[in-house]
Amino acid sequence: MTGQFFFSLLNPMVAFFIAGAFALLLRRWPGHAYLLPLSLGFAYVGLAFLTQDFHLLSRPDGVNFSGNALFVAAVLLACCAVLVRARVRVPTRTFLLICGVAAAAFVWLVFGHPSRLGRILVINGTFVAVISITLALLLRARPRGVADHLFITATVLALLLSVARPIFAVTGMLDINSGGDFLASAYWANVQAFTPMVCLVLAALFALAMALDIIAQLRHDAEHDYLTGLLNRRGFETSAAALLEGEAADASPAVLLADIDDFKKVNDRFGHQTGDRVIAHIGRILAAHGAATLAARTGGEEFALFYLVTDPPTLAARAAAIQDELRSARIAGLPPSYPLTLSIGLHRHAAGERLEDMLKGADGALYRAKSEGKNRAVTSHRLSA
């Protein structure tokens, strides 16, 4: 088996294997929509090599329109996958315009002014344009985590490769065998030799980024309440304790605890689905009108807000805003006249207090609110002092 024939089989095999792996990952994690264009992109790479190396659909002069089109489609799909993953709008019209211009130039360099070097420059120029736009959009989206930076690294790697090869072809460092068979040229041998490594490196970067995304999602799920989207008790206590430890000199932390009055009656009279809607709606009210640093559902019908910087008048105003908004709430399954109310306990941080001390103070104030008739906000002795 010659080296060229070996690479002729190796490249499609590697590309199809990676495409299949990402397709299986998509089946396992269907929420990662970017895996579909990514899988198709690698599949197109495999098809492109098959059409090129085995002269499928090639013209008598060796020009293979389908192979070049598949390579361009593969790069486009990979870039779309990166953008979809980053939740960046794909510039479809711009990409189509670039491809249209490239197709016209390629056809002219086949029929109007035949030039193998020109066609190489057009294809790689298309890659550079599409990848550069993708990179610019990713950077504009302000990458945050390690996974975001891995995708940027993969994009930069693809961009460097797309720039380097045509430079080597122009300077003669990679002979394109202008007067003979392109598949026997040093340029194509370089493509065959390095593509498996590039595909594996890119696939590894994508796989690692996906693993980090999944870990981040699992961590998010472990620290958030599924019904309201707020932090759960674990997430709240972990985050609030961390904020207290890093408390700035001008910080004035406080805690607001809220409990839905007579919530059991809601479930008993109107059903658990209505009860769930009540909890979700109140969670949204607390998040929007509480204006807190952290918002959490800490129990069945219990909520907590943590403020890193506040003062007693502002905290009391937040509690009043929450109760005012609740009075006008309209929730499916609950009669408009139903008296849905909250009891609220407020507590401001004292020197040396830990989070558990603050929660204990707010809980004591909440108990007083319940015992004094419910539907009210009561301050702890610390806050009212």
C-alpha positions as semicolon CSV with decimal commas, in nm:
position;residue;x (nm);y (nm);z (nm)
1;M;0,000;0,000;0,000
2;T;0,157;0,330;-0,109
3;G;0,170;0,629;0,124
4;Q;-0,066;0,828;-0,098
5;F;-0,322;0,549;-0,105
6;F;-0,291;0,510;0,272
7;F;-0,377;0,879;0,323
8;S;-0,652;0,848;0,064
9;L;-0,821;0,599;0,298
10;L;-0,707;0,748;0,628
11;N;-0,858;1,093;0,583
12;P;-1,214;0,978;0,509
13;M;-1,195;0,718;0,786
14;V;-1,081;0,975;1,046
15;A;-1,337;1,232;0,932
16;F;-1,626;0,983;0,928
17;F;-1,524;0,845;1,268
18;I;-1,528;1,195;1,422
19;A;-1,857;1,274;1,248
20;G;-2,012;0,958;1,392
21;A;-1,875;1,032;1,740
22;F;-2,032;1,379;1,743
23;A;-2,357;1,236;1,606
24;L;-2,367;0,992;1,899
25;L;-2,296;1,276;2,141
26;L;-2,584;1,471;1,988
27;R;-2,814;1,174;2,041
28;R;-2,707;1,157;2,406
29;W;-2,721;1,535;2,463
30;P;-2,976;1,670;2,211
31;G;-2,971;2,010;2,379
32;H;-2,626;2,076;2,230
33;A;-2,763;2,177;1,890
34;Y;-2,423;2,281;1,755
35;L;-2,321;1,914;1,739
36;L;-2,539;1,862;1,430
37;P;-2,355;2,107;1,197
38;L;-2,028;1,994;1,352
39;S;-2,099;1,629;1,274
40;L;-2,210;1,716;0,920
41;G;-1,897;1,926;0,873
42;F;-1,664;1,637;0,950
43;A;-1,876;1,407;0,730
44;Y;-1,835;1,655;0,445
45;V;-1,457;1,649;0,496
46;G;-1,463;1,272;0,450
47;L;-1,676;1,300;0,138
48;A;-1,452;1,573;-0,001
49;F;-1,145;1,352;0,029
50;L;-1,325;1,059;-0,132
51;T;-1,427;1,267;-0,431
52;Q;-1,080;1,418;-0,470
53;D;-0,859;1,113;-0,413
54;F;-1,072;0,868;-0,610
55;H;-1,159;1,111;-0,894
56;L;-1,531;1,095;-0,825
57;L;-1,723;1,352;-1,033
58;S;-1,394;1,501;-1,153
59;R;-1,358;1,677;-1,489
60;P;-1,109;1,541;-1,746
61;D;-0,871;1,824;-1,655
62;G;-0,872;1,709;-1,291
63;V;-1,083;1,996;-1,152
64;N;-1,328;1,861;-0,897
65;F;-1,611;2,105;-0,830
66;S;-1,787;1,875;-0,583
67;G;-1,475;1,813;-0,373
68;N;-1,398;2,183;-0,340
69;A;-1,762;2,263;-0,264
70;L;-1,766;1,998;0,009
71;F;-1,451;2,141;0,169
72;V;-1,607;2,489;0,172
73;A;-1,932;2,350;0,313
74;A;-1,739;2,168;0,586
75;V;-1,568;2,488;0,700
76;L;-1,897;2,677;0,687
77;L;-2,071;2,414;0,900
78;A;-1,788;2,409;1,154
79;C;-1,803;2,788;1,185
80;C;-2,182;2,774;1,221
81;A;-2,140;2,513;1,495
82;V;-1,904;2,741;1,687
83;L;-2,142;3,037;1,656
84;V;-2,451;2,834;1,752
85;R;-2,269;2,705;2,059
86;A;-2,177;3,063;2,157
87;R;-2,540;3,175;2,100
88;V;-2,423;3,419;1,833
89;R;-2,644;3,480;1,532
90;V;-2,500;3,314;1,223
91;P;-2,440;3,579;0,951
92;T;-2,608;3,365;0,686
93;R;-2,632;3,634;0,419
94;T;-2,267;3,731;0,459
95;F;-2,154;3,370;0,438
96;L;-2,369;3,309;0,129
97;L;-2,232;3,624;-0,035
98;I;-1,875;3,511;0,028
99;C;-1,951;3,168;-0,114
100;G;-2,122;3,318;-0,418
101;V;-1,825;3,542;-0,497
102;A;-1,585;3,252;-0,442
103;A;-1,788;3,023;-0,669
104;A;-1,789;3,282;-0,948
105;A;-1,414;3,335;-0,913
106;F;-1,350;2,961;-0,908
107;V;-1,555;2,904;-1,225
108;W;-1,372;3,187;-1,401
109;L;-1,038;3,034;-1,301
110;V;-1,153;2,706;-1,457
111;F;-1,307;2,828;-1,783
112;G;-1,212;3,191;-1,831
113;H;-0,851;3,209;-1,717
114;P;-0,744;2,862;-1,601
115;S;-0,512;2,881;-1,299
116;R;-0,456;2,611;-1,040
117;L;-0,279;2,853;-0,808
118;G;-0,565;3,098;-0,846
119;R;-0,818;2,832;-0,750
120;I;-0,611;2,739;-0,443
121;L;-0,604;3,104;-0,340
122;V;-0,981;3,138;-0,392
123;I;-1,065;2,831;-0,181
124;N;-0,829;2,926;0,100
125;G;-0,939;3,288;0,077
126;T;-1,295;3,170;0,132
127;F;-1,181;2,979;0,439
128;V;-0,997;3,284;0,572
129;A;-1,295;3,515;0,520
130;V;-1,547;3,282;0,685
131;I;-1,320;3,190;0,976
132;S;-1,214;3,553;1,034
133;I;-1,578;3,665;1,057
134;T;-1,648;3,378;1,297
135;L;-1,350;3,473;1,514
136;A;-1,453;3,839;1,522
137;L;-1,808;3,747;1,628
138;L;-1,677;3,517;1,901
139;L;-1,449;3,786;2,041
140;R;-1,732;4,041;2,027
141;A;-1,946;3,802;2,233
142;R;-1,690;3,839;2,514
143;P;-1,582;3,483;2,595
144;R;-1,607;3,401;2,964
145;G;-1,515;3,045;3,052
146;V;-1,244;2,800;2,954
147;A;-1,478;2,636;2,701
148;D;-1,527;2,967;2,518
149;H;-1,153;3,016;2,491
150;L;-1,106;2,662;2,362
151;F;-1,345;2,733;2,077
152;I;-1,154;3,052;2,000
153;T;-0,830;2,851;2,003
154;A;-0,978;2,605;1,754
155;T;-1,089;2,893;1,530
156;V;-0,746;3,056;1,542
157;L;-0,581;2,723;1,457
158;A;-0,805;2,681;1,152
159;L;-0,738;3,041;1,046
160;L;-0,359;3,000;1,068
161;L;-0,374;2,683;0,860
162;S;-0,589;2,853;0,595
163;V;-0,339;3,139;0,573
164;A;-0,021;2,930;0,581
165;R;-0,094;2,685;0,298
166;P;-0,159;2,940;0,021
167;I;0,150;3,135;0,131
168;F;0,359;2,820;0,096
169;A;0,201;2,757;-0,246
170;V;0,272;3,112;-0,370
171;T;0,631;3,106;-0,246
172;G;0,692;2,763;-0,402
173;M;0,755;2,591;-0,068
174;L;0,464;2,363;-0,159
175;D;0,474;2,266;-0,526
176;I;0,126;2,253;-0,684
177;N;0,247;2,060;-0,994
178;S;0,088;2,311;-1,232
179;G;0,159;2,107;-1,543
180;G;0,060;1,768;-1,408
181;D;-0,176;1,583;-1,179
182;F;-0,271;1,794;-0,875
183;L;-0,311;1,481;-0,662
184;A;0,059;1,406;-0,721
185;S;0,167;1,753;-0,600
186;A;0,347;1,834;-0,276
187;Y;0,059;2,066;-0,186
188;W;-0,198;1,787;-0,192
189;A;0,041;1,551;-0,010
190;N;0,066;1,814;0,264
191;V;-0,313;1,838;0,282
192;Q;-0,341;1,460;0,307
193;A;-0,068;1,429;0,569
194;F;-0,175;1,706;0,807
195;T;-0,554;1,689;0,780
196;P;-0,594;1,382;1,009
197;M;-0,392;1,555;1,281
198;V;-0,582;1,880;1,236
199;C;-0,916;1,698;1,246
200;L;-0,819;1,513;1,564
201;V;-0,690;1,829;1,735
202;L;-1,005;2,023;1,642
203;A;-1,226;1,734;1,750
204;A;-1,039;1,710;2,082
205;L;-1,083;2,082;2,144
206;F;-1,453;2,062;2,063
207;A;-1,496;1,753;2,281
208;L;-1,312;1,912;2,573
209;A;-1,516;2,230;2,539
210;M;-1,835;2,024;2,534
211;A;-1,725;1,835;2,846
212;L;-1,664;2,165;3,024
213;D;-2,008;2,287;2,910
214;I;-2,169;1,972;3,050
215;I;-1,983;2,004;3,380
216;A;-2,088;2,369;3,405
217;Q;-2,449;2,272;3,330
218;L;-2,443;1,998;3,594
219;R;-2,302;2,245;3,846
220;H;-2,571;2,495;3,751
221;D;-2,843;2,231;3,786
222;A;-2,704;2,126;4,125
223;E;-2,721;2,482;4,256
224;H;-3,048;2,603;4,099
225;D;-3,414;2,529;4,157
226;Y;-3,575;2,362;3,856
227;L;-3,914;2,530;3,901
228;T;-3,814;2,896;3,943
229;G;-3,464;2,905;3,795
230;L;-3,345;3,071;4,116
231;L;-3,065;2,939;4,331
232;N;-3,155;2,651;4,560
233;R;-3,052;2,644;4,927
234;R;-2,715;2,491;4,850
235;G;-2,635;2,740;4,577
236;F;-2,757;3,032;4,787
237;E;-2,559;2,942;5,096
238;T;-2,242;2,872;4,895
239;S;-2,261;3,197;4,697
240;A;-2,370;3,417;4,988
241;A;-2,099;3,279;5,216
242;A;-1,838;3,348;4,948
243;L;-1,964;3,706;4,913
244;L;-1,948;3,757;5,288
245;E;-1,590;3,631;5,301
246;G;-1,488;3,877;5,033
247;E;-1,694;4,159;5,183
248;A;-1,566;4,504;5,090
249;A;-1,519;4,778;5,348
250;D;-1,822;4,973;5,222
251;A;-2,051;4,668;5,201
252;S;-2,359;4,643;5,421
253;P;-2,505;4,295;5,366
254;A;-2,861;4,202;5,448
255;V;-3,098;3,909;5,408
256;L;-3,467;3,900;5,318
257;L;-3,661;3,580;5,386
258;A;-4,009;3,537;5,237
259;D;-4,270;3,269;5,290
260;I;-4,600;3,229;5,101
261;D;-4,886;3,259;5,348
262;D;-5,115;2,955;5,375
263;F;-4,964;2,792;5,069
264;K;-5,104;2,452;5,163
265;K;-5,453;2,590;5,103
266;V;-5,355;2,681;4,746
267;N;-5,246;2,323;4,675
268;D;-5,549;2,174;4,848
269;R;-5,808;2,397;4,677
270;F;-5,659;2,450;4,330
271;G;-5,416;2,162;4,280
272;H;-5,041;2,121;4,273
273;Q;-5,005;2,251;3,916
274;T;-5,155;2,583;4,024
275;G;-4,931;2,571;4,330
276;D;-4,627;2,528;4,106
277;R;-4,738;2,825;3,895
278;V;-4,774;3,034;4,212
279;I;-4,422;2,944;4,324
280;A;-4,274;3,015;3,979
281;H;-4,454;3,349;3,953
282;I;-4,348;3,463;4,299
283;G;-3,993;3,360;4,216
284;R;-4,004;3,592;3,915
285;I;-4,145;3,875;4,128
286;L;-3,869;3,834;4,385
287;A;-3,597;3,823;4,119
288;A;-3,732;4,129;3,934
289;H;-3,853;4,352;4,218
290;G;-3,628;4,238;4,499
291;A;-3,325;4,369;4,307
292;A;-3,098;4,152;4,520
293;T;-2,744;4,029;4,467
294;L;-2,868;3,669;4,504
295;A;-3,219;3,525;4,485
296;A;-3,310;3,172;4,589
297;R;-3,591;2,932;4,660
298;T;-3,470;2,770;4,980
299;G;-3,767;2,544;5,051
300;G;-4,112;2,446;4,930
301;E;-4,270;2,791;4,957
302;E;-3,973;2,972;5,111
303;F;-3,747;3,222;4,938
304;A;-3,434;3,415;5,030
305;L;-3,272;3,730;4,893
306;F;-2,916;3,835;4,977
307;Y;-2,800;4,194;4,946
308;L;-2,431;4,274;4,952
309;V;-2,488;4,650;4,973
310;T;-2,809;4,803;5,109
311;D;-2,951;5,010;5,395
312;P;-3,264;4,971;5,609
313;P;-3,487;5,214;5,412
314;T;-3,393;5,057;5,080
315;L;-3,444;4,705;5,214
316;A;-3,789;4,798;5,348
317;A;-3,873;4,956;5,011
318;R;-3,774;4,634;4,832
319;A;-4,004;4,432;5,056
320;A;-4,290;4,676;4,992
321;A;-4,232;4,660;4,614
322;I;-4,248;4,281;4,624
323;Q;-4,575;4,281;4,816
324;D;-4,727;4,550;4,591
325;E;-4,644;4,350;4,280
326;L;-4,789;4,034;4,433
327;R;-5,122;4,207;4,500
328;S;-5,170;4,269;4,128
329;A;-5,048;3,924;4,019
330;R;-5,272;3,717;3,793
331;I;-5,190;3,348;3,796
332;A;-5,363;3,082;3,584
333;G;-5,581;2,856;3,795
334;L;-5,605;3,103;4,081
335;P;-5,910;3,331;4,114
336;P;-5,819;3,702;4,073
337;S;-5,972;3,778;4,412
338;Y;-5,773;3,509;4,594
339;P;-5,568;3,672;4,873
340;L;-5,217;3,556;4,784
341;T;-4,971;3,713;5,029
342;L;-4,616;3,691;5,161
343;S;-4,469;3,720;5,506
344;I;-4,121;3,869;5,504
345;G;-3,837;3,882;5,754
346;L;-3,550;4,130;5,717
347;H;-3,208;4,125;5,880
348;R;-2,897;4,339;5,836
349;H;-2,547;4,202;5,893
350;A;-2,373;4,281;6,220
351;A;-1,998;4,273;6,276
352;G;-1,872;3,916;6,308
353;E;-2,193;3,754;6,189
354;R;-2,178;3,452;5,963
355;L;-2,441;3,372;5,703
356;E;-2,614;3,127;5,936
357;D;-2,640;3,404;6,196
358;M;-2,797;3,637;5,939
359;L;-3,044;3,370;5,831
360;K;-3,133;3,301;6,192
361;G;-3,203;3,672;6,249
362;A;-3,417;3,697;5,934
363;D;-3,599;3,377;6,024
364;G;-3,684;3,520;6,367
365;A;-3,826;3,830;6,199
366;L;-4,023;3,610;5,959
367;Y;-4,168;3,415;6,252
368;R;-4,281;3,744;6,406
369;A;-4,443;3,844;6,075
370;K;-4,639;3,519;6,075
371;S;-4,743;3,548;6,438
372;E;-4,849;3,912;6,397
373;G;-5,102;3,833;6,126
374;K;-4,903;3,749;5,809
375;N;-4,890;3,958;5,489
376;R;-4,630;4,195;5,628
377;A;-4,257;4,262;5,645
378;V;-4,094;4,262;5,987
379;T;-3,741;4,369;6,068
380;S;-3,510;4,194;6,307
381;H;-3,396;4,376;6,617
382;R;-3,059;4,429;6,453
383;L;-3,212;4,600;6,148
384;S;-3,448;4,818;6,350
385;A;-3,183;4,920;6,600
